[in-house]
Amino acid sequence: MNDTREQLTRQIIDAGRFLYGRGWSPATSSNYSARLAADRALLTVSGKHKGQLGEDDVLETDLSGNSLEPGKKPSAETLLHTQLYAWRAEIGAVLHTHSVNATVLSRLTAGDRLELEDYELQKAFSGVTTHEGRVTVPIFDNDQDIARLAAQVQPWLDAHPDCPGYLIRGHGLYTWGPRMADALRQIEAFEFLFECELKVLSLRGGTR
């Protein structure tokens, strides 16, 4: 049985309080969403403090990113959420955060991807059962033209169906899962691994 709009709204509010409390969604940055139906999503409205979300701070959109609630303005990055729901039917929640670690690491990584290897916590990602292997996190250059950015992301998603998330350089992280709890678990795993990578870099005294 699918969660009701009220249940999904509560999940989004609770996620915002948790992520703000961890310092991963400062001020009005970040946006969160949940799949409401096969062709609709619930998404945080633009410009709201994510640690203080209320029931009126979400809106319904179609999978083209259009608001279905007059008077409510969707986030500028709505299309990056809805493209994920259109990409894979099993995705039920998408989280986008702006942590210090994700922002700094994406700037320090010279190439177009971050490779995570031999960390036990890689097993927190859906489908990963061992530390023996590599989790590849693509990095896309930041772009205020979201449709253009989404067009950069889509070919990577199509070519890497097991991708657990991606970074936007100097901006933040996108990750997702079948349910909100899965997306939150992946956020925590990513943040732990990003912090580890930054500490390794600082000890080596160089960039990636």
Disulfide bonds with the S-S distance in Angstrom:
none
